[in-house]
Amino acid sequence: MNEYVCGDIVFYLAPNQEVLKRQLFFIDDRLNHGHKIKDSRSTTAAVLELPGMNAVFAKRENNKGVRFTLRYLFRNSRVFRAAAAAARLAELGIATPRVLAVGSRRYGGVLRSGYLITESLNKVLKTEAVCKRLNTDPKFYAQFMSDVSRMVAVMHNHGILHGDLKMSNIYCQDQPDGYQFGLWDLDGVEIRSRAIGMRLRARELGRIVSSYARVSHEQCGCSVDVATVIDALSDQYRRYAPLTPPREVVAHACREFLRRYGLNI
């Protein structure tokens, strides 16, 4: 990526991003007036319609105070970790939005904000719609189990831990030849030097199942047979992973997450 100093922000841009480059001077204004997806003390995220190019997704990580300042005094913003994770997933053939630019603003060495700009995907199904389809369409259910288990197994085999593998972070894009599943929201990704261990594999699988059960229960009015879903996901995961956690360990992780939600299903 090419370094570009924009005022007090240092950006790194993917090749052939001259149009985006001209918009970076106004990135905070664009974020404040874009189609907001999240706007909190910690994060501002929006879809931006920029002149001369397709819509992009932009996220700003905000300095939250003293603890944040101290933690990132000698560290890069989390957005750089997300950008590195996106590049690694792409190398492994796992779909994720392409990173167009990443950067950070510092005053006197203090990290004030981090910026991540990626392509914005169209025709992405809402999480509730994905769960409804899983509950009613056997063909879609089979593709989800196969494609998602493959992505997660490949990640784990190569030492990558997503860290927040819930349904809203597994996207489904409607394409002319069917559906494509991918991963996003990579802020919590860890890239390790060896394959992920059994316990953490089980937690990530359990997180997927518990999240599916929760969304189905709370938003779709549908009860999911958790045991059946664990079996389906584990069976497919086993096809791609030399290390597959026992079903009962995945079930235990799933129950832990469900208890966090206050659910006994």
C-alpha positions as CSV (number, residue, x, y, z in Angstrom):
1,M,0.0,0.0,0.0
2,N,1.1,3.5,-0.7
3,E,1.7,6.0,2.1
4,Y,-0.2,9.3,1.9
5,V,0.1,12.1,4.5
6,C,-3.2,14.0,4.7
7,G,-2.8,16.8,7.1
8,D,-2.3,15.2,10.5
9,I,-3.4,11.8,9.3
10,V,-1.1,9.2,7.7
11,F,-3.0,7.0,5.3
12,Y,-2.0,3.9,3.4
13,L,-3.9,3.4,0.2
14,A,-4.4,0.4,-2.1
15,P,-3.1,0.9,-5.6
16,N,-5.2,3.0,-8.1
17,Q,-7.2,4.9,-5.5
18,E,-6.6,8.4,-6.8
19,V,-10.2,9.4,-6.6
20,L,-10.5,8.3,-3.0
21,K,-7.2,10.0,-2.2
22,R,-8.8,13.4,-3.1
23,Q,-11.6,12.7,-0.6
24,L,-9.5,11.9,2.4
25,F,-9.0,15.5,3.4
26,F,-12.7,15.6,4.2
27,I,-13.0,12.1,5.8
28,D,-14.3,13.3,9.2
29,D,-16.9,15.5,7.5
30,R,-17.9,12.6,5.2
31,L,-18.3,10.3,8.2
32,N,-20.4,12.8,10.1
33,H,-22.8,13.2,7.2
34,G,-22.7,9.7,5.7
35,H,-25.4,7.0,6.2
36,K,-24.5,6.1,9.8
37,I,-24.3,2.4,10.8
38,K,-22.8,3.1,14.2
39,D,-22.1,6.2,16.1
40,S,-20.8,5.8,19.6
41,R,-18.0,7.1,21.8
42,S,-15.7,4.3,20.6
43,T,-16.7,4.0,16.9
44,T,-18.2,5.9,14.1
45,A,-19.1,3.9,11.0
46,A,-21.0,4.9,7.9
47,V,-21.5,4.1,4.2
48,L,-20.2,7.0,2.2
49,E,-21.3,8.2,-1.3
50,L,-18.2,9.8,-2.7
51,P,-18.0,11.7,-6.0
52,G,-16.7,9.7,-8.9
53,M,-16.6,6.3,-7.2
54,N,-18.7,3.5,-5.8
55,A,-20.0,3.8,-2.3
56,V,-17.5,2.8,0.4
57,F,-17.7,1.7,4.0
58,A,-15.7,3.9,6.5
59,K,-15.0,3.3,10.1
60,R,-13.3,5.7,12.6
61,E,-12.0,4.3,15.9
62,N,-12.2,7.2,18.4
63,N,-9.9,7.9,21.4
64,K,-12.0,7.0,24.5
65,G,-9.8,8.6,27.2
66,V,-6.8,7.9,29.4
67,R,-6.9,4.1,29.2
68,F,-7.2,4.2,25.4
69,T,-4.3,6.7,25.2
70,L,-2.0,4.6,27.4
71,R,-2.9,1.3,25.6
72,Y,-2.1,2.7,22.1
73,L,0.8,4.9,23.0
74,F,3.2,2.5,21.4
75,R,0.7,0.4,19.4
76,N,-1.0,0.9,16.1
77,S,-4.8,1.4,16.0
78,R,-6.9,-1.7,15.7
79,V,-7.8,-0.7,12.2
80,F,-4.3,-1.8,11.0
81,R,-4.9,-5.2,12.5
82,A,-8.2,-5.4,10.7
83,A,-6.6,-4.4,7.4
84,A,-3.8,-7.0,7.9
85,A,-6.5,-9.7,8.7
86,A,-8.5,-8.8,5.5
87,A,-5.4,-9.2,3.4
88,R,-4.6,-12.6,5.0
89,L,-8.2,-13.8,4.5
90,A,-8.1,-12.8,0.9
91,E,-4.9,-14.8,0.4
92,L,-6.7,-17.9,1.9
93,G,-9.7,-17.5,-0.5
94,I,-12.0,-16.3,2.2
95,A,-14.4,-13.5,1.1
96,T,-14.1,-10.2,3.0
97,P,-14.6,-6.6,1.8
98,R,-11.4,-5.2,0.1
99,V,-9.5,-2.6,2.1
100,L,-9.0,0.6,0.2
101,A,-7.3,2.7,2.8
102,V,-6.2,2.6,6.4
103,G,-4.7,5.3,8.5
104,S,-4.4,7.0,11.9
105,R,-4.2,10.5,13.4
106,R,-1.8,11.3,16.3
107,Y,-1.1,14.4,18.3
108,G,2.2,14.5,20.1
109,G,2.4,10.7,19.8
110,V,-1.1,10.2,21.2
111,L,-3.4,8.2,19.0
112,R,-6.5,10.3,18.4
113,S,-8.3,8.1,15.8
114,G,-7.9,5.3,13.4
115,Y,-9.6,5.0,10.0
116,L,-10.5,2.0,7.9
117,I,-12.1,2.4,4.4
118,T,-13.3,-0.7,2.5
119,E,-15.5,-1.4,-0.4
120,S,-19.2,-1.4,0.4
121,L,-21.0,-4.6,-0.6
122,N,-24.4,-4.5,-2.1
123,K,-27.2,-7.0,-1.9
124,V,-26.1,-8.2,1.5
125,L,-28.9,-9.9,3.4
126,K,-29.8,-8.7,6.9
127,T,-28.9,-11.1,9.7
128,E,-32.5,-11.7,10.5
129,A,-33.2,-12.6,6.9
130,V,-30.3,-15.0,6.8
131,C,-31.7,-16.8,9.9
132,K,-35.2,-16.9,8.5
133,R,-33.8,-18.5,5.3
134,L,-31.8,-21.0,7.4
135,N,-35.0,-22.0,9.2
136,T,-37.0,-22.5,6.0
137,D,-34.7,-23.3,3.1
138,P,-32.9,-26.7,3.3
139,K,-30.6,-25.9,0.3
140,F,-29.6,-22.6,1.8
141,Y,-29.0,-24.2,5.2
142,A,-26.7,-26.8,3.6
143,Q,-24.7,-24.2,1.8
144,F,-24.3,-22.1,4.9
145,M,-23.1,-25.1,6.9
146,S,-20.6,-26.1,4.2
147,D,-19.3,-22.6,3.3
148,V,-19.1,-21.2,6.8
149,S,-17.5,-24.3,8.2
150,R,-14.9,-24.2,5.4
151,M,-14.0,-20.6,6.0
152,V,-13.7,-21.0,9.8
153,A,-11.7,-24.3,9.4
154,V,-9.2,-22.6,7.0
155,M,-8.8,-19.7,9.3
156,H,-8.2,-21.9,12.3
157,N,-5.8,-24.2,10.4
158,H,-3.7,-21.1,9.5
159,G,-3.6,-19.6,13.0
160,I,-6.4,-17.0,12.6
161,L,-9.0,-16.4,15.3
162,H,-11.9,-14.1,14.4
163,G,-12.7,-13.3,18.0
164,D,-16.4,-12.3,17.5
165,L,-17.8,-14.9,15.2
166,K,-21.5,-14.2,15.5
167,M,-24.1,-14.2,12.8
168,S,-23.9,-10.4,12.2
169,N,-20.2,-10.8,11.3
170,I,-20.9,-13.6,8.8
171,Y,-22.4,-11.8,5.8
172,C,-24.4,-13.3,2.9
173,Q,-24.3,-11.5,-0.4
174,D,-27.0,-12.2,-3.0
175,Q,-25.2,-12.8,-6.3
176,P,-26.4,-13.7,-9.9
177,D,-25.2,-17.2,-9.5
178,G,-26.4,-17.8,-5.9
179,Y,-25.1,-16.7,-2.5
180,Q,-21.6,-15.9,-1.2
181,F,-20.8,-16.0,2.5
182,G,-17.9,-14.0,3.9
183,L,-16.5,-12.5,7.0
184,W,-16.3,-8.9,8.2
185,D,-15.8,-6.8,11.3
186,L,-12.2,-8.0,11.8
187,D,-11.2,-5.7,14.6
188,G,-10.8,-8.6,17.0
189,V,-8.9,-10.9,14.7
190,E,-5.7,-12.5,16.1
191,I,-3.1,-13.9,13.7
192,R,-0.9,-16.5,15.4
193,S,2.2,-18.4,14.4
194,R,0.5,-21.9,14.7
195,A,-2.9,-23.5,14.2
196,I,-5.6,-22.5,16.7
197,G,-6.1,-24.9,19.6
198,M,-9.1,-27.1,20.3
199,R,-10.7,-25.0,23.0
200,L,-10.7,-21.8,20.9
201,R,-12.0,-23.6,17.9
202,A,-14.9,-24.9,20.0
203,R,-15.7,-21.4,21.3
204,E,-15.9,-20.0,17.8
205,L,-18.1,-22.8,16.6
206,G,-20.3,-22.5,19.7
207,R,-20.5,-18.7,19.2
208,I,-21.9,-19.2,15.7
209,V,-24.5,-21.7,16.9
210,S,-25.6,-19.6,19.9
211,S,-25.9,-16.5,17.8
212,Y,-28.0,-18.3,15.2
213,A,-30.3,-19.6,18.0
214,R,-30.6,-16.2,19.7
215,V,-31.5,-14.3,16.5
216,S,-34.0,-17.0,15.5
217,H,-35.5,-16.9,19.0
218,E,-35.6,-13.1,19.5
219,Q,-36.2,-11.8,16.0
220,C,-37.7,-14.6,14.0
221,G,-39.9,-16.2,16.6
222,C,-38.5,-19.6,15.8
223,S,-36.9,-22.1,18.1
224,V,-33.7,-23.8,16.8
225,D,-32.7,-27.3,17.6
226,V,-29.2,-26.4,18.9
227,A,-28.0,-30.0,19.1
228,T,-28.9,-30.6,15.4
229,V,-27.1,-27.3,14.3
230,I,-24.0,-28.3,16.3
231,D,-23.9,-31.7,14.6
232,A,-24.4,-30.1,11.1
233,L,-21.7,-27.5,11.6
234,S,-19.2,-29.9,13.2
235,D,-19.7,-32.5,10.5
236,Q,-18.9,-30.0,7.8
237,Y,-16.0,-28.4,9.8
238,R,-14.5,-31.9,10.2
239,R,-14.1,-32.1,6.4
240,Y,-11.7,-29.2,6.3
241,A,-9.9,-29.3,9.7
242,P,-7.4,-31.9,11.0
243,L,-8.3,-30.7,14.5
244,T,-12.1,-30.8,15.2
245,P,-13.3,-30.2,18.8
246,P,-15.7,-32.9,20.2
247,R,-19.3,-32.1,19.9
248,E,-19.8,-31.9,23.6
249,V,-17.1,-29.2,23.9
250,V,-18.8,-27.1,21.2
251,A,-22.1,-27.6,23.0
252,H,-20.6,-26.5,26.3
253,A,-19.3,-23.3,24.6
254,C,-22.7,-22.7,23.0
255,R,-24.5,-23.0,26.3
256,E,-22.0,-20.5,27.9
257,F,-22.9,-17.9,25.2
258,L,-26.6,-18.6,25.5
259,R,-26.4,-18.0,29.3
260,R,-24.8,-14.6,28.6
261,Y,-27.9,-13.8,26.6
262,G,-30.1,-15.0,29.4
263,L,-31.5,-17.8,27.2
264,N,-32.1,-21.5,28.0
265,I,-32.9,-23.0,24.7
